Amino acid sequence: MSMRSWVLAISCSFALFFGGSALSQDAELTVYTEDFPPYNYLSEDGEVIGSSTERVRQVLDRAGLTYAIKMVPWSRAVQLAGSERNVLIYTLAKTPERDQHFDWLVPLMRSQYYLFTRAGDTRDVTIEGLKAGTFRVACVTANISCELLFKIGVPEDKLTKLPNQGILDLQMVLAGRADVYFNDRVGHAEQMTQAGYAPSSMREAMAVDYNGGFYLAAGFQLPYDLRQQVKAAYQALMQEGAFTEIRQTSVPLPPASNPRARH
């Protein structure tokens, strides 16, 4: 091997070892998300669309990156984003527990969560009542609902942990098998409408203290320079006034699909 070839080989090895983009710069990024209308969902022709998706495409196109957006079950999306090299994920909720695993590249939406209950249940839902086990709470294991509710202090035996399938948590409350469930306003309204329930049959019972927001994110195994490239594209769009975070109250609902609030 010539000296030049040897130096080139060593340089490439160092780039790969220290997180450079020698493996990734020319490779297609995979961007994982899930069915979470109106932010990310499938169009009639099978394309991933939605208000979060539009912003993700806007940033990645500005960054000049080659990518493919794929919709998979949420627990799988989170696992792949935390382990595979050339992967991004959205719409992922920012939590302290996830800070050690993910780099929060682009804020997409600020969210306010609530506990919802049946309209006929007139009890005041409070932190004290939740901690005391007064209320049976339905949550979904694949998103942050169980995590946040457990952190609030809801006893383990009062948490009904459900799989991320359809609207099981909402249905449990309406059926009287749970007292409250966790959702944001947009997700709750959409689930009620698409499932054919009257909005007046449920009410907001208590706001949940969470302001982390939803992001386009990447695991730290994604090369540093690629992560910086995405952040720089976002900053450039912000400076031009061409990018704004989603306001939940102004997001239009998509055609009927299979809603599921999570993250």
C-alpha positions in Angstrom: 0.0 0.0 0.0 1.3 3.4 -0.9 1.8 6.1 1.8 -1.1 8.1 0.3 -3.4 5.1 0.4 -2.4 4.3 3.9 -3.1 7.9 5.1 -6.5 7.9 3.3 -7.5 4.7 4.9 -6.5 5.9 8.4 -8.4 9.2 7.8 -11.6 7.4 6.9 -11.2 5.1 9.9 -10.9 8.1 12.2 -13.9 9.8 10.6 -16.0 6.7 11.2 -14.8 6.1 14.7 -15.3 9.6 16.0 -18.8 10.0 14.5 -17.9 11.7 11.2 -20.2 11.3 8.3 -18.1 9.2 6.0 -20.7 6.4 6.2 -23.7 8.6 6.2 -23.2 11.7 4.0 -24.1 9.9 0.8 -26.5 7.4 2.3 -30.3 8.0 2.5 -31.6 9.0 5.9 -34.6 7.1 7.2 -37.1 9.3 9.1 -39.5 7.3 11.3 -42.9 8.5 12.5 -46.3 7.0 13.2 -50.0 7.5 12.4 -50.7 10.7 14.5 -53.1 12.9 12.6 -53.2 15.7 11.8 -49.4 15.9 12.4 -48.3 12.8 10.5 -50.6 10.3 8.7 -51.0 8.6 5.4 -52.7 10.2 2.4 -55.1 8.2 0.2 -52.2 7.3 -2.1 -50.0 6.1 0.8 -47.8 9.2 1.2 -46.8 10.3 4.7 -48.3 13.8 5.0 -49.5 16.2 7.8 -48.5 19.5 9.4 -45.4 18.1 11.2 -44.4 16.2 8.1 -44.5 19.4 6.0 -42.1 21.1 8.5 -39.8 18.1 8.6 -39.6 18.0 4.8 -39.0 21.7 4.7 -36.0 21.5 7.0 -34.4 18.4 5.5 -34.8 19.7 2.0 -33.2 23.0 3.0 -30.3 20.9 4.5 -29.8 19.2 1.2 -30.2 15.7 2.6 -31.6 12.6 0.9 -34.2 10.9 3.1 -37.2 8.6 3.1 -40.1 9.0 5.6 -41.5 5.7 6.9 -44.5 5.1 9.2 -44.1 2.3 11.7 -45.5 1.4 15.1 -44.4 4.1 17.6 -42.5 1.9 20.0 -40.5 0.5 17.1 -39.8 4.0 15.8 -38.4 5.1 19.1 -36.3 2.0 19.4 -34.8 2.3 15.9 -34.2 6.0 16.3 -32.2 5.3 19.4 -30.0 2.6 17.9 -29.7 2.8 14.1 -27.0 5.1 12.7 -28.7 7.0 9.8 -32.1 7.6 11.4 -34.3 10.6 12.5 -37.6 10.5 14.2 -40.7 12.8 14.6 -43.1 13.8 16.3 -41.2 12.9 19.5 -42.1 14.4 22.8 -39.2 15.8 24.7 -38.8 14.5 28.3 -35.8 14.5 30.7 -35.6 10.8 30.5 -35.1 11.0 26.7 -32.4 13.7 26.9 -29.7 11.2 27.4 -30.7 9.3 24.2 -31.8 12.0 21.7 -30.6 15.3 20.3 -33.6 17.6 19.8 -32.9 19.0 16.4 -36.1 21.0 15.4 -39.1 22.0 17.6 -42.3 21.2 15.7 -45.1 21.8 18.2 -45.8 23.0 21.7 -48.4 20.8 23.4 -50.7 21.2 26.4 -52.0 17.9 27.8 -55.1 17.3 29.8 -56.8 14.5 31.7 -60.3 14.0 30.3 -63.2 12.4 32.0 -66.9 11.7 31.4 -69.1 14.8 31.4 -71.3 13.1 34.0 -68.4 12.7 36.4 -68.5 16.0 38.3 -65.6 15.2 40.7 -62.7 17.6 40.8 -59.6 15.8 39.4 -56.6 17.1 41.3 -53.0 16.1 41.9 -53.9 15.2 45.5 -56.7 12.9 44.3 -54.6 11.2 41.7 -51.8 10.6 44.2 -54.4 9.2 46.7 -55.6 6.7 44.1 -59.1 8.2 43.9 -59.1 7.9 40.1 -58.6 5.0 37.8 -56.4 6.3 35.0 -56.0 4.8 31.5 -52.6 5.4 29.7 -50.7 4.1 26.7 -47.4 2.4 27.2 -45.8 3.4 23.9 -46.2 7.1 24.6 -45.3 9.5 27.4 -48.7 9.3 29.2 -47.9 6.4 31.5 -44.5 8.0 32.2 -45.9 11.4 33.1 -48.8 10.0 35.2 -46.5 7.8 37.2 -44.2 10.8 37.8 -47.2 12.8 39.0 -47.7 10.0 41.6 -50.6 7.9 40.4 -50.3 4.6 42.2 -49.3 1.7 40.0 -52.5 -0.2 40.7 -54.6 2.7 39.5 -52.8 2.9 36.1 -54.3 0.8 33.4 -51.5 0.5 30.8 -52.8 -0.1 27.3 -51.2 -1.0 24.0 -51.0 1.7 21.3 -54.0 0.4 19.3 -56.9 2.6 18.3 -58.6 4.6 21.1 -58.7 2.0 23.9 -58.0 4.5 26.6 -60.8 6.9 25.5 -63.2 3.9 25.2 -62.3 2.7 28.7 -63.3 6.0 30.2 -66.6 6.2 28.2 -67.4 2.7 29.3 -66.8 3.5 32.9 -63.8 1.2 33.3 -61.5 4.1 33.9 -62.1 7.6 35.2 -59.7 9.7 33.2 -57.4 9.4 30.3 -54.5 11.5 28.9 -54.5 13.4 25.6 -54.0 16.9 24.1 -57.0 19.0 22.9 -56.5 18.3 19.2 -56.0 14.6 19.6 -59.0 14.3 22.0 -61.3 16.3 19.7 -60.3 14.3 16.7 -60.8 10.9 18.4 -64.2 11.9 19.6 -65.3 13.1 16.2 -64.0 10.1 14.2 -65.3 7.6 16.7 -68.8 9.2 16.5 -69.0 10.4 20.1 -70.7 13.6 21.0 -68.1 16.2 22.3 -70.5 17.0 25.1 -70.0 13.4 26.5 -66.5 14.3 27.8 -64.9 17.2 29.6 -61.4 18.5 30.4 -60.8 17.5 33.9 -57.2 18.8 34.7 -54.3 20.3 32.8 -51.1 18.1 33.0 -47.8 19.9 33.7 -45.8 19.3 30.6 -44.2 21.8 28.2 -41.5 19.8 26.5 -43.0 19.9 23.0 -42.7 17.6 20.0 -39.5 17.5 18.0 -37.7 16.2 15.0 -34.9 14.3 16.8 -32.0 12.0 16.3 -30.1 9.6 18.5 -26.5 10.6 19.3 -25.2 7.8 17.1 -26.2 9.9 14.1 -23.0 11.7 13.0 -22.5 15.1 14.7 -22.0 17.0 11.5 -25.3 15.7 10.1 -27.2 16.8 13.2 -25.6 20.2 13.0 -26.5 20.4 9.3 -30.2 19.9 10.2 -30.0 22.4 13.0 -28.4 25.0 10.7 -31.1 24.5 8.1 -33.8 25.1 10.8 -32.0 28.2 12.0 -31.8 29.6 8.5 -35.5 29.1 7.9 -36.3 30.7 11.3 -34.2 33.8 10.4 -36.0 34.1 7.1 -39.4 33.8 8.9 -40.2 30.8 6.8 -40.7 28.3 9.7 -43.1 28.4 12.6 -44.0 25.9 15.2 -47.4 24.4 15.1 -50.1 26.0 17.2 -52.4 23.1 18.2 -55.6 25.3 18.3 -55.1 26.2 14.6 -54.3 22.8 13.1 -57.0 21.5 10.7 -58.1 17.9 11.1 -57.4 15.4 8.3 -59.9 13.0 6.8 -60.9 10.1 9.0 -58.2 7.7 9.8 -57.1 5.9 13.0 -56.2 8.7 15.5 -53.9 8.1 18.4 -52.3 10.7 20.6 -49.0 9.7 22.0 -45.3 10.3 21.9 
